[in-house]
Structures are given as structure tokens and as C-alpha cells.
Amino acid sequence: MTQRLVGRVAVVTAAGQGIGRAVAERLVAEGAQVHASDINATALATLTGAETTTLDATDANAVADYFSSFEQVDIVVHAVGYVHQGTIEECSVDDWRRSVSITLDSAYHVLASAIPKMKANGGSIITIGSVASSIKGFPRRAAYGAAKGGVIGLTKAVAADYVSSGIRCNSVCPGTVASPSLEARIDELAAKLGSREEAHRSFISRQPAGRFGTAEEIAAICAFLASDEGAFITGQAINVDGGITI
């Protein structure tokens, strides 16, 4: 493991499990001082090597207070998101508002609070988007695709507004990644099909690479973008999807 991020302060949201956790662990391994947050205190408790805080990223005041405690912020990775499954007809007003609140509003709160801490010295902001919005639509992802599309739009706008301040802002857009949330979706399909093996095969059959991605593969891209090696990249939505958008 390289030590590309020694001396840098990183803030990672949704670090209790999945992609957020893998990112936090990778940034720790790269030498960063990592502050990790999640709404799930139990999941966060088992994360080692980082300063951890229970945080509801949809709470604007809580997010502002959290960032006010930092003297320096060099890296932000915002991984909060919620996957609603359904067409627009299957998406109630409450479903829509939940999707936007968790996925898009949280990104606004975090970036708006982080940028004032980064303007003096610059740094790297990375949002976790999705291929379900970056290049194509996917079935039964109406609210999710819209919310993640908003995250990508916000990312590009922030990149344009703050490039002269030395702040880079990019979105990493995963395809299907093995995670606790994916396992829950497989379980839901298994309940309908009566077989978990069949449900798993159904998910794998949609993957051109013949497998799911790993959270660690997404974390590696985030570490690159956070480092000086990614210093000339900003305003991009980078698909990491095993060929699903070819």
C-alpha cells in the first residue's frame, strides 16, 4: 500500500459498511487522518483506524456542526445513498422525498459545509454517484436515478465553481457492487423466486464481467482521485461498472 495521503485530513460519510467503509479503510491505509461518520452507530463501532462520529447526513444543522469541528479538510468522500426500487408509478410521494432527502439533500449539506473549510488550501471532493444516472436509465430505478443524477449535476457545478480555488470535485459511479444493500436486494428477489441461488444467478446474469464489483475496487479509484496523481481531474463522472454501460 502506498502512503499518498500522509498529512491530509479526510472526511468519509456512510462509513459503517459497503463502499463508504472500504473508502475509509483505504484512506487510513494511505496515511490520511480519517474522520468517518454514519447514521448506524453499531456498524461504525467496528471501524478501526479512524475517528468515528454518528451522524445523520440529512440533518443540515448536524452536518454543519460536524464540519465546524475541523480546522482542516483536504478530502471529502460522500457515500450516503438510498436505493428505491420501482417505476415512477410505484414511487409514492413519500418514497420520492425519502430518496431525494437521503441521496441528494445529504450531498448538498455535506458539500456546502465542507467547501468553506477547503477553499484556502484546495483539496478533493468525491461523491458516490451511480451508473443508473451517469449514462443510462435502468429499469425500476426512477427515484434513485433522479437523485443520483442530481448528485452528479451538483458535483459538476461545484467543480466549475471552485476549480480556481484548487478544489477538485468528481463523482465515482459504480455498477453493481457486492455490499450489504445488494445482499438485501438479492434476498428480496429470492423471496419472490423461492430460491436464493436463482436470485443470485439473475443478478450475475446482468453483469458483462460475470461478477459483481467490490467495494475495495471503488475505494481504490477514490484514493487515486484524492491523491496528487488525480490532480488534473475534476468535474467528471467516472463509471466503474464492469462493462455494464458499454
Buried (B, 14 or more C-beta within 10 A) or exposed (E): EEEBBEEBBBBBBBBBBBBBBBBBBBBBBBBBBBBBBBBEEEBBEEBEBBEBBBBBBBBBEBBBEBBEEBEEBBBBBBBBBBBBBBEEEEBEEEBBEBBBBBBBBBBBBBBBBBBEBBEEEBBBBBBBBBBBBBEEEBEBBBBBBBBBBBBBBBBBEBBEEBBEBBBBBBBBBBBBBBBEBBEEBBEEBBEEEEEBEEBBEBBBEEBEEEEBBBBBBBBBBBBBBBBEEBEEBBBBBBBBBBEBBE
